[in-house]
Amino acid sequence: MSIDKQSESQALVTALRSHADRRAFLQLTAAGASLASMTLPAAWSQSATQGVSKDQIVLGHIGDLSGPLVSLSKPSVNGMRMRVSEINEQGGINGRKIKLNIEDSGYDPKKGVLAAQKLLTQDKVFAMIGTLGTVISLPTIQLCLQRGVPHLFPITAHHGNYEPFHKLKFASFAPYPDSTAAGLKEILRQRSVKRIGILYQDDEFGLEILRGTEMALKTMPGIELVEKTSYKRGATDFSSQMQKLLAAKVDFIVLGTIIRETIGAIATGRKMGYAGEFFGSSAAYMPAVAKAGGKVVEGFYALSEAPTPYRDDPKNNKLLNDWMDRYKKEFNEDADLWSVVGWVLIDMFAKTAEKAGSGLDTDRFVKALETNPYPRTFLGTPDYAWGPDKRLGNTQIRISQIQNGRWVTISDFIKA
């Protein structure tokens, strides 16, 4: 069956332009999944692997360098660039150097689709790595699958990054519902709260946090989800939502928020007199929340897979301190959690590509990733492992809390 790439592209952009609500977005990704399952023409096969030449491997990354997640995206891109430079200075991967092509989505789904199309059809990347944000990764995955290009380790924990199974999509973040449920149960079992409320972003990301909250409370008799309220992505006023939660007399609030919304929601709640605790998902575990939130976010709980590094932490090992010093020298700013994430994602790719051998192609890369786990690093990241029938590499999270303006890990790894 032939596929008209131009009409396909226009259909995706049109669908995204009109997806004012979640249903349209889900229709878009469902349509993409249907396309991806079709038999692709020979011209799109990986017999001549795109993005791999005698001396180069081309990777693509879609970040947010101009939108609401720039404080997350910039350090993750820096971490990627740092690891790429290190690898290339050491001779590359089996003689091939990495070229990392970066596109900016502005956290806008339409721009994300256009960015993905450019990377896939013009830049002809071998793999897409670290796609930032659920609303960007879900349609990008479908475009990658249509062209037979691996979609690796998106910076988002949506279950659609690894479900339904496809040999070319690999996720590394514990999924939002499972991690939220595991972390929330651990927190709540130590408390006497009874009435839970949730504020979440009105899209697939926020709904994942809602699902995780509901999963947790199903196993905790006596604790009830008494109110749930949402906001549109990009909102800055949370007063009506907080009024709704406080009217329900909640004594614990779950946040399905990211950076600005986390700070804004907590600040609004405190201003209205809410004295209880706030709990966020792994998406709220942001260095910018602790740094920009100030005293208003003190005591806030969130979930993490890797700790936020601080150069003056006496618990640091020498490898970590040396790594942070190299990062600061290169970028003239301190490394943070997302610098760690970006560095590790490229390192995971590089170690896998090296195992795939000098005859690197998609099938060899996939087999190498399925058979070579990535162990814990000096940066505090968990163990990662995929397999022939396993496309999620990690199910471990930890609970962290903002104390004295810094994120502090307060639990061991918990299986989500």
LOFILUM-773911 format. One record per residue (C-alpha): residue number from 0; residue in three letters; y, x, z. Coordinates in Angstrom, 3 decimals, decimal comma, always signed. Layout:
seq  type  Y  X  Z
NUM  ala  Y  X  Z
...
# end
This chain:
seq  type  Y  X  Z
0  met  +0,000  +0,000  +0,000
1  ser  +3,414  +1,399  -0,895
2  ile  +6,377  +1,279  +1,437
3  asp  +9,929  +1,062  +0,149
4  lys  +11,659  +3,508  +2,493
5  gln  +15,159  +2,328  +1,651
6  ser  +14,462  -1,345  +2,319
7  glu  +12,518  -0,410  +5,447
8  ser  +15,515  +1,578  +6,700
9  gln  +17,917  -1,269  +5,979
10  ala  +15,654  -3,760  +7,710
11  leu  +15,509  -1,631  +10,833
12  val  +19,263  -1,113  +10,935
13  thr  +19,910  -4,808  +10,333
14  ala  +17,483  -5,786  +13,062
15  leu  +19,075  -3,384  +15,494
16  arg  +22,568  -4,580  +14,581
17  ser  +21,590  -8,127  +15,449
18  his  +19,490  -7,458  +18,554
19  ala  +21,989  -8,829  +21,016
20  asp  +19,158  -9,702  +23,308
21  arg  +15,806  -8,290  +24,306
22  arg  +13,742  -10,638  +22,125
23  ala  +15,186  -9,269  +18,906
24  phe  +14,591  -5,733  +20,083
25  leu  +10,971  -6,480  +20,879
26  gln  +10,575  -8,080  +17,465
27  leu  +11,934  -4,895  +15,941
28  thr  +9,479  -2,627  +17,725
29  ala  +6,597  -5,009  +17,021
30  ala  +7,476  -4,940  +13,325
31  gly  +7,618  -1,162  +13,481
32  ala  +4,197  -1,039  +15,098
33  ser  +2,814  -3,221  +12,307
34  leu  +4,260  -0,896  +9,672
35  ala  +2,912  +2,147  +11,465
36  ser  -0,598  +0,731  +11,425
37  met  -0,609  +0,416  +7,616
38  thr  -2,439  +2,896  +5,427
39  leu  +0,188  +5,405  +4,326
40  pro  +0,425  +6,663  +0,761
41  ala  -0,834  +10,136  -0,012
42  ala  +2,732  +11,418  -0,456
43  trp  +3,275  +10,880  +3,241
44  ser  +0,116  +12,605  +4,407
45  gln  +0,203  +15,788  +6,443
46  ser  -1,864  +17,795  +3,963
47  ala  +1,249  +19,926  +3,493
48  thr  +2,632  +19,760  +7,009
49  gln  +6,343  +19,106  +7,003
50  gly  +8,484  +21,228  +9,284
51  val  +6,121  +24,233  +9,237
52  ser  +6,684  +27,242  +7,003
53  lys  +5,505  +30,821  +7,066
54  asp  +8,212  +31,841  +9,551
55  gln  +9,609  +28,636  +11,084
56  ile  +8,769  +25,426  +12,972
57  val  +11,420  +22,684  +12,817
58  leu  +11,713  +20,291  +15,759
59  gly  +13,987  +17,270  +16,147
60  his  +15,684  +15,899  +19,245
61  ile  +17,819  +12,783  +19,687
62  gly  +20,092  +12,965  +22,728
63  asp  +23,228  +11,258  +23,973
64  leu  +26,080  +13,728  +23,639
65  ser  +28,871  +11,144  +23,429
66  gly  +27,780  +8,091  +25,412
67  pro  +26,972  +6,974  +28,965
68  leu  +24,071  +9,413  +29,440
69  val  +25,884  +12,579  +28,397
70  ser  +25,655  +14,032  +31,917
71  leu  +21,877  +13,812  +31,547
72  ser  +21,649  +14,767  +27,897
73  lys  +23,859  +17,860  +27,868
74  pro  +21,852  +19,840  +30,471
75  ser  +18,526  +18,748  +28,952
76  val  +19,697  +19,986  +25,539
77  asn  +20,856  +23,232  +27,162
78  gly  +17,439  +23,652  +28,770
79  met  +15,774  +23,123  +25,391
80  arg  +18,059  +25,609  +23,687
81  met  +17,467  +28,161  +26,425
82  arg  +13,692  +28,013  +26,038
83  val  +13,927  +28,086  +22,229
84  ser  +16,082  +31,233  +22,431
85  glu  +13,642  +32,903  +24,829
86  ile  +10,668  +32,126  +22,603
87  asn  +12,409  +33,291  +19,440
88  glu  +13,579  +36,502  +21,089
89  gln  +9,952  +37,197  +21,987
90  gly  +8,836  +36,828  +18,362
91  gly  +8,279  +33,085  +18,161
92  ile  +4,977  +31,209  +18,083
93  asn  +2,299  +33,054  +16,119
94  gly  +5,077  +34,664  +14,113
95  arg  +7,089  +31,484  +13,577
96  lys  +10,467  +30,904  +15,188
97  ile  +11,566  +27,482  +16,396
98  lys  +14,506  +25,705  +14,835
99  leu  +15,714  +22,825  +17,034
100  asn  +17,767  +20,213  +15,177
101  ile  +19,744  +17,942  +17,518
102  glu  +21,245  +14,536  +16,738
103  asp  +23,499  +12,357  +18,897
104  ser  +22,684  +8,662  +19,368
105  gly  +25,520  +7,888  +21,790
106  tyr  +22,810  +5,746  +23,474
107  asp  +23,315  +3,242  +20,637
108  pro  +20,047  +1,947  +19,121
109  lys  +21,502  +1,662  +15,604
110  lys  +22,771  +5,254  +15,690
111  gly  +19,433  +6,308  +17,118
112  val  +17,575  +4,892  +14,126
113  leu  +19,912  +6,633  +11,703
114  ala  +19,490  +9,901  +13,618
115  ala  +15,707  +9,581  +13,519
116  gln  +15,736  +8,873  +9,786
117  lys  +17,853  +11,971  +9,140
118  leu  +15,589  +14,217  +11,194
119  leu  +12,453  +12,827  +9,567
120  thr  +13,505  +12,536  +5,930
121  gln  +16,243  +15,153  +5,461
122  asp  +15,467  +17,794  +8,078
123  lys  +11,724  +17,115  +7,734
124  val  +10,873  +18,007  +11,321
125  phe  +7,341  +18,865  +12,377
126  ala  +7,703  +16,841  +15,599
127  met  +10,261  +14,800  +17,505
128  ile  +10,647  +15,993  +21,079
129  gly  +12,371  +14,606  +24,166
130  thr  +13,924  +11,493  +22,618
131  leu  +16,403  +10,281  +25,233
132  gly  +16,395  +6,677  +26,417
133  thr  +14,060  +3,699  +26,080
134  val  +16,240  +1,827  +23,574
135  ile  +16,239  +4,932  +21,365
136  ser  +12,635  +6,056  +21,787
137  leu  +10,886  +2,765  +20,991
138  pro  +12,170  +2,380  +17,415
139  thr  +12,084  +6,149  +16,874
140  ile  +8,377  +6,186  +17,692
141  gln  +7,668  +3,686  +14,923
142  leu  +9,595  +5,728  +12,369
143  cys  +7,691  +8,856  +13,418
144  leu  +4,328  +7,159  +13,146
145  gln  +5,158  +5,850  +9,676
146  arg  +5,693  +9,418  +8,506
147  gly  +2,797  +10,954  +10,404
148  val  +5,085  +12,974  +12,695
149  pro  +4,211  +13,499  +16,387
150  his  +6,567  +11,899  +18,908
151  leu  +6,409  +14,111  +21,985
152  phe  +7,486  +13,765  +25,596
153  pro  +10,401  +11,284  +25,363
154  ile  +12,870  +11,400  +28,257
155  thr  +12,127  +7,870  +29,354
156  ala  +9,248  +6,345  +31,289
157  his  +8,640  +3,154  +29,281
158  his  +4,968  +2,335  +28,743
159  gly  +5,640  +1,878  +25,016
160  asn  +5,901  +5,653  +24,755
161  tyr  +2,119  +5,889  +25,037
162  glu  +0,844  +2,314  +24,569
163  pro  -0,711  +1,043  +22,405
164  phe  -2,721  +4,169  +21,755
165  his  -1,796  +6,247  +18,736
166  lys  -2,893  +9,812  +18,177
167  leu  +0,663  +10,980  +17,451
168  lys  +2,534  +9,742  +20,516
169  phe  +2,440  +11,640  +23,806
170  ala  +4,359  +10,782  +26,983
171  ser  +4,979  +12,927  +30,048
172  phe  +6,864  +10,679  +32,498
173  ala  +5,027  +8,400  +34,931
174  pro  +5,716  +4,854  +33,643
175  tyr  +8,511  +2,886  +35,283
176  pro  +6,440  -0,084  +36,535
177  asp  +3,689  +2,040  +38,083
178  ser  +5,970  +4,657  +39,614
179  thr  +8,398  +2,042  +40,914
180  ala  +5,534  +0,080  +42,472
181  ala  +3,990  +3,170  +44,103
182  gly  +7,273  +4,520  +45,454
183  leu  +8,518  +1,139  +46,639
184  lys  +5,295  +0,432  +48,539
185  glu  +5,528  +3,814  +50,248
186  ile  +9,113  +3,131  +51,321
187  leu  +8,585  -0,478  +52,398
188  arg  +5,468  +0,144  +54,469
189  gln  +7,649  +2,256  +56,786
190  arg  +10,200  -0,530  +57,245
191  ser  +10,428  -4,033  +58,650
192  val  +12,405  -5,563  +55,784
193  lys  +11,306  -8,969  +54,517
194  arg  +13,789  -10,093  +51,866
195  ile  +14,061  -7,974  +48,714
196  gly  +16,641  -8,319  +45,964
197  ile  +16,858  -6,523  +42,628
198  leu  +19,694  -5,738  +40,229
199  tyr  +18,497  -4,508  +36,842
200  gln  +19,762  -3,715  +33,356
201  asp  +19,103  -6,592  +30,959
202  asp  +16,873  -4,743  +28,504
203  glu  +13,395  -3,245  +28,308
204  phe  +14,288  -0,445  +30,705
205  gly  +15,518  -2,816  +33,409
206  leu  +12,626  -5,193  +32,929
207  glu  +10,202  -2,327  +33,547
208  ile  +11,787  -1,807  +36,984
209  leu  +11,556  -5,541  +37,679
210  arg  +7,863  -5,486  +36,725
211  gly  +7,229  -2,567  +39,044
212  thr  +8,982  -4,328  +41,920
213  glu  +6,914  -7,445  +41,383
214  met  +3,730  -5,351  +41,184
215  ala  +4,496  -3,741  +44,546
216  leu  +5,277  -6,970  +46,365
217  lys  +2,105  -8,690  +45,171
218  thr  +0,202  -6,351  +47,475
219  met  +2,584  -6,637  +50,436
220  pro  +2,251  -10,036  +52,131
221  gly  +5,231  -11,033  +54,206
222  ile  +7,745  -9,304  +51,940
223  glu  +9,346  -11,528  +49,324
224  leu  +11,477  -10,976  +46,229
225  val  +14,106  -13,579  +47,082
226  glu  +16,667  -12,831  +44,366
227  lys  +16,879  -11,058  +41,027
228  thr  +19,969  -10,597  +38,920
229  ser  +20,831  -8,533  +35,847
230  tyr  +23,750  -6,999  +33,952
231  lys  +24,382  -6,083  +30,331
232  arg  +24,112  -2,427  +29,361
233  gly  +27,537  -0,816  +29,711
234  ala  +28,784  -3,206  +32,423
235  thr  +31,281  -1,901  +34,968
236  asp  +31,746  -4,920  +37,249
237  phe  +28,843  -5,869  +39,527
238  ser  +30,662  -8,162  +41,932
239  ser  +29,048  -11,419  +40,766
240  gln  +25,559  -9,901  +40,921
241  met  +26,149  -8,511  +44,410
242  gln  +27,541  -11,830  +45,598
243  lys  +24,330  -13,457  +44,403
244  leu  +22,158  -10,923  +46,231
245  leu  +24,120  -11,133  +49,468
246  ala  +24,114  -14,931  +49,350
247  ala  +20,304  -14,706  +49,351
248  lys  +20,499  -12,631  +52,566
249  val  +18,562  -9,689  +51,158
250  asp  +17,850  -6,803  +53,512
251  phe  +16,734  -4,272  +50,858
252  ile  +17,960  -3,849  +47,255
253  val  +16,086  -2,324  +44,308
254  leu  +18,230  -0,995  +41,467
255  gly  +17,098  -0,912  +37,843
256  thr  +20,118  +1,224  +36,972
257  ile  +20,884  +4,698  +35,643
258  ile  +24,088  +6,653  +36,452
259  arg  +27,393  +4,768  +36,367
260  glu  +25,692  +1,499  +37,187
261  thr  +23,922  +3,007  +40,188
262  ile  +27,172  +4,265  +41,683
263  gly  +29,057  +1,087  +40,777
264  ala  +26,436  -1,247  +42,206
265  ile  +26,139  +0,635  +45,499
266  ala  +29,919  +0,908  +45,849
267  thr  +30,308  -2,822  +45,201
268  gly  +27,613  -3,696  +47,706
269  arg  +29,165  -1,540  +50,418
270  lys  +32,615  -2,986  +49,748
271  met  +31,176  -6,479  +50,184
272  gly  +29,615  -5,561  +53,516
273  tyr  +25,993  -4,882  +52,608
274  ala  +24,658  -2,385  +55,161
275  gly  +21,021  -2,228  +54,037
276  glu  +19,259  +0,379  +51,925
277  phe  +19,183  +0,861  +48,147
278  phe  +16,169  +2,125  +46,204
279  gly  +16,128  +3,267  +42,562
280  ser  +13,569  +4,260  +39,963
281  ser  +13,122  +7,680  +38,407
282  ala  +15,948  +6,748  +36,006
283  ala  +18,378  +6,725  +38,938
284  tyr  +17,331  +10,169  +40,134
285  met  +20,303  +11,825  +38,509
286  pro  +22,271  +14,855  +39,701
287  ala  +25,418  +13,020  +38,575
288  val  +24,710  +10,167  +40,999
289  ala  +24,700  +12,518  +43,993
290  lys  +27,650  +14,541  +42,700
291  ala  +29,956  +11,753  +41,511
292  gly  +28,900  +9,077  +43,989
293  gly  +30,169  +10,926  +47,043
294  lys  +29,764  +9,341  +50,443
295  val  +29,093  +5,893  +49,008
296  val  +25,631  +6,930  +47,762
297  glu  +24,551  +8,768  +50,921
298  gly  +21,044  +7,668  +51,910
299  phe  +20,156  +6,305  +48,462
300  tyr  +16,447  +6,642  +47,573
301  ala  +15,031  +7,311  +44,116
302  leu  +11,881  +8,670  +42,502
303  ser  +11,457  +12,103  +40,950
304  glu  +8,871  +14,186  +39,143
305  ala  +10,670  +17,504  +39,564
306  pro  +13,205  +18,501  +42,206
307  thr  +16,878  +19,089  +41,478
308  pro  +17,378  +22,866  +41,854
309  tyr  +20,169  +24,267  +44,019
310  arg  +20,856  +27,979  +43,762
311  asp  +21,590  +28,427  +47,479
312  asp  +18,439  +26,653  +48,674
313  pro  +16,585  +29,137  +50,932
314  lys  +13,250  +27,617  +49,875
315  asn  +13,697  +28,788  +46,278
316  asn  +11,252  +31,311  +44,864
317  lys  +12,493  +34,394  +42,994
318  leu  +11,353  +33,089  +39,609
319  leu  +13,436  +29,936  +40,099
320  asn  +16,522  +31,865  +41,201
321  asp  +16,221  +34,265  +38,267
322  trp  +15,827  +31,316  +35,891
323  met  +18,921  +29,621  +37,334
324  asp  +20,909  +32,851  +37,003
325  arg  +19,928  +33,179  +33,322
326  tyr  +20,892  +29,576  +32,696
327  lys  +24,314  +29,979  +34,301
328  lys  +24,956  +33,173  +32,378
329  glu  +24,154  +31,436  +29,095
330  phe  +25,938  +28,117  +29,654
331  asn  +28,518  +28,950  +32,333
332  glu  +27,362  +26,100  +34,574
333  asp  +24,631  +25,512  +37,125
334  ala  +21,258  +24,241  +36,010
335  asp  +20,168  +20,828  +37,218
336  leu  +17,100  +18,597  +37,035
337  trp  +17,606  +17,823  +33,350
338  ser  +17,998  +21,495  +32,489
339  val  +14,528  +21,896  +34,010
340  val  +13,173  +18,954  +32,005
341  gly  +14,520  +20,237  +28,692
342  trp  +13,177  +23,751  +29,293
343  val  +9,738  +22,461  +30,274
344  leu  +9,426  +20,138  +27,259
345  ile  +9,964  +23,018  +24,833
346  asp  +7,644  +25,228  +26,871
347  met  +4,914  +22,576  +26,704
348  phe  +5,329  +22,357  +22,952
349  ala  +5,291  +26,132  +22,533
350  lys  +2,167  +26,715  +24,592
351  thr  +0,374  +23,956  +22,679
352  ala  +1,488  +25,238  +19,266
353  glu  +0,338  +28,727  +20,230
354  lys  -3,110  +27,366  +21,128
355  ala  -3,207  +25,561  +17,776
356  gly  -3,201  +28,953  +16,072
357  ser  -1,555  +30,430  +12,998
358  gly  -2,754  +27,552  +10,822
359  leu  -0,516  +25,093  +12,680
360  asp  -0,628  +21,553  +11,381
361  thr  -0,502  +18,118  +12,979
362  asp  -4,243  +17,753  +13,550
363  arg  -4,586  +21,214  +15,115
364  phe  -1,564  +20,581  +17,319
365  val  -2,907  +17,228  +18,526
366  lys  -6,318  +18,727  +19,315
367  ala  -4,685  +21,602  +21,219
368  leu  -2,574  +19,203  +23,279
369  glu  -5,620  +17,073  +24,064
370  thr  -7,605  +20,038  +25,347
371  asn  -5,059  +22,270  +27,105
372  pro  -3,472  +21,005  +30,349
373  tyr  -0,041  +22,245  +31,379
374  pro  -0,118  +23,336  +35,044
375  arg  +2,610  +23,130  +37,673
376  thr  +5,438  +25,578  +37,147
377  phe  +7,803  +27,582  +39,348
378  leu  +10,341  +24,843  +38,569
379  gly  +8,441  +22,299  +40,679
380  thr  +7,123  +20,139  +37,862
381  pro  +3,759  +18,364  +38,264
382  asp  +0,513  +19,031  +36,414
383  tyr  +0,339  +17,517  +32,928
384  ala  -2,843  +16,764  +31,016
385  trp  -3,649  +14,680  +27,967
386  gly  -6,988  +13,942  +26,311
387  pro  -8,638  +12,414  +23,233
388  asp  -8,149  +8,947  +24,713
389  lys  -5,232  +9,744  +27,026
390  arg  -1,620  +9,798  +25,875
391  leu  +0,140  +9,796  +29,259
392  gly  +0,297  +13,286  +30,711
393  asn  +1,465  +12,575  +34,250
394  thr  +1,169  +9,807  +36,841
395  gln  +2,673  +11,595  +39,858
396  ile  +6,051  +10,988  +41,475
397  arg  +7,861  +11,931  +44,671
398  ile  +10,472  +10,135  +46,746
399  ser  +13,870  +11,766  +47,111
400  gln  +16,996  +10,840  +49,048
401  ile  +20,648  +11,821  +48,820
402  gln  +21,515  +13,738  +51,975
403  asn  +24,874  +15,451  +52,436
404  gly  +25,648  +15,094  +48,754
405  arg  +22,360  +16,571  +47,516
406  trp  +19,003  +15,254  +46,419
407  val  +16,305  +16,142  +48,949
408  thr  +12,586  +15,602  +48,268
409  ile  +11,112  +13,688  +51,226
410  ser  +7,510  +13,079  +50,130
411  asp  +4,582  +14,840  +48,550
412  phe  +3,370  +13,730  +45,126
413  ile  +2,293  +10,087  +45,065
414  lys  -0,060  +8,809  +42,357
415  ala  +1,585  +6,014  +40,416
# end
